[in-house]
Amino acid sequence: MDIISHYFPDLTDHQRQLFQQLETEFRGWNERLNLVARTDVDNLAERHFLHSLGIAKVVEFAPGSSVLDVGTGGGLPGLPLAILFPQVKFHLVDSIGKKIRAVQEMAHALHLTNVTAEQTRAEQLRPQYDYVVSRAVARLATFHTWIEHRYKPRHAAAPNSGLYYLKGGDLAEEIAEAGLKASVIELKDFFQEEFFETKKVVVVPN
């Protein structure tokens, strides 16, 4: 977990402990459910937790705001972000029930009272949120149709409300296809590890 402390030096002791505990819980669940590729488990902190926290290098979620994590899988990026932003409410959704049960159990074990996890699809949700986050669930054009009506009205939303989407590779064609006003922020500007060379956050304002 040193890698997280390195890039987020202001973490409290409690937050450091939670990241440590999340790694233990995540490994246990991964044995049973394959939440992430087995080959990646040795790099859990870097390739999954720190990658998730890349969003926090791009946006500071406002205290009291709400975040929807679509296609959360094993709780990424939602669980690491929920540890980092304890004053923010996170709603983690995925269509796969066994993964959501694992996320619910991990959130419960870590006493993350700011997290709810639900088996559903984004397009079936009714609540509205300040922010939407996700890790490369689908092409941007497709993904945006699922979440475009999930935002609070602009006048009621938190600052910098919008989508923060973790993607990799060359995204020019995908963004052009979506026809959205999107900006791309390179994670290599924040993290030195080779893994982040091609990793980006796509930001689509509300």
N, C-alpha and C positions, 0 to 999 in steps of 0.2 A: 504493500500500500504506500510505500515511500514515494512512488511516482505520482500519486494523487496529491500528497502533501507538498511535493516539489512544485507542482503547478498551481496548487491552491493553498498557499502558506497560511492563510487566515482561518483555516479550519479549526474548530474547537476540538478539545480532546475527545469530547463526546462524539463529534462527527467522525473523527478518525477511527474511533472504536466501532462506530456503525458501519463504516466501509469495510473494516476487518471482518465484522460479523456477517455482512452481506456476502463477502467472498466465501466464507465458510458455508453459509446457507446455500448459496448458488451452486457451489461445487456438489453439495449433497443432492440437491434436486437434479443437477445435470447428470449425475450417475443414473438416475431413474428415467429421466424424460428427454435427455439430449436437447436441452434448451439452446445450447450453442455447440458448434462442431467440437468433437473431442480434442482435435488438434489445437484448438484455440484456448483450451482450459488453462494451459500453462501461462498464457498471456492475458488472463481474464482482466486484471487491473488495467492494462494498457489498451487492449483491443476492444474492450466492452465497457468498462466503467469510465475510463478517461475519455474514450470516444464519445460516450453519452454526454459527458460533462463539457465536451467541446461547445455545446449549445450555450453553456453558461459563460463562455468567452465572448459570445456574440450578443447576448441579451441578459439583462438583469431582471428577472421576473419581479414584478411589484408585490410587496407584502399584501396579503389578502386577495391576490388575484387567483385565477383558476387556469389549469393547464390540462388539456386533453392529450393523452398519449395513444396514438392509433396503431394497432398491430403490435402491441407491446411485447408479444412473445414471452420471454422469461423476465419481463419487467424492465426492458431497456428501450429508451433512455430514462423512463419514468422513475425507477427506484433510486438510481444515483442522484438524479436531479432533486428528488424529494428530500434526500439527506442534506443536500446542499442548501435547499430553500425551505426550511421548516415552516415558514410563515405563509406558504403557498399551498393551495389545494390541488392535488393531482388525481385525475380520473384515468385509469389505465384500462384500455379495452383491447380484446382480442377475440377472434371467433373460435379459438380452440380452447375448450373447457379445461383440459388437464393443465395447460400452461397457466391459465388464469388462476386455477386453484393453487398452483405453486407460488404464483405472485402474491396471492392473498395470504398464504402461509408465511412467506418471507416478510411481508409488510407487518404481519402480526408479531412474528418473532422479534422484529426490530422495533416494535412499538411505534411504527410510523402512522400516527393518527391522522396525518394529512394525506393519506393515500386510500383511495377506493379502487377496487379492481373488479371488472365485470365482463362476463362473456357476452359480447354483442358486436355488431358492426357499427362503424361510425355513422353510416347513413341512416341507421335506425334510432339514433340518439335524439332526444328532445332538448336537453339543457344547452345553454350557450356558454362559451368560454372566452377568456382573454387571449389565450395562446393555444396553438396546436403544435405538438412535436411528434417526430416519428423517425425511424431508421429504415430508409430505403425499402418501403413495403411494395411500392408500385411506381410506374412512370409518373412523373409529376402531373401530366394532363389528366390521367385517370384518378390519381390520388386526390387532386384538388376538387374534383366533382363530389367526392365523398364528404368533404369537410367544409365546403364553401359556405354552407348555411349554419355552421356550428359556432360562429363568432357572435359575441355580444355586439349590439349596435356600436358604431364608432364612438359616439358621444359618451357611451357608458363604459367603454373598454379601457383597460389599463394602457399606459404608454407602450409604444412599440408592439401593439397587439398584432398577431399574425401567425404565419406558419414558419417553423424552424425545422428544416428537413435535412437529416444527415444522409448524404449521398457520396459516391465516389466516381472517379473517372472524368471524362470530358462531357460536360453537361450542356454544351451550347445547343446541340440539336434538340435535346429533350426540353429545354426551356423555350426554344423557338416554337416547338410543336404545341406546347401548353398555351402559348400566347399570353403569358402572365408577366406582370411587372416584377421580375425576380432579381435579387442580387445574390452573388455567390461569394462566400467568404472561405478562404483557404485555411484549413486547420494547421497546415505546416507553418503558418505565421505565428502560431502559439505553442505548438508542440514539436520538439526536435526529432522524435523517433521516426524511423523510416516508414513505419506503418501509415503515418499521417501525410506522406508526400502527396497522395492523390485524394485525400479525404476532404470533404467540403461541407459547409452548412448552406443550404439554399434558403433564402429568406423571402417570403412572399407577404407583404404587408396586408393587413385586414382592409 
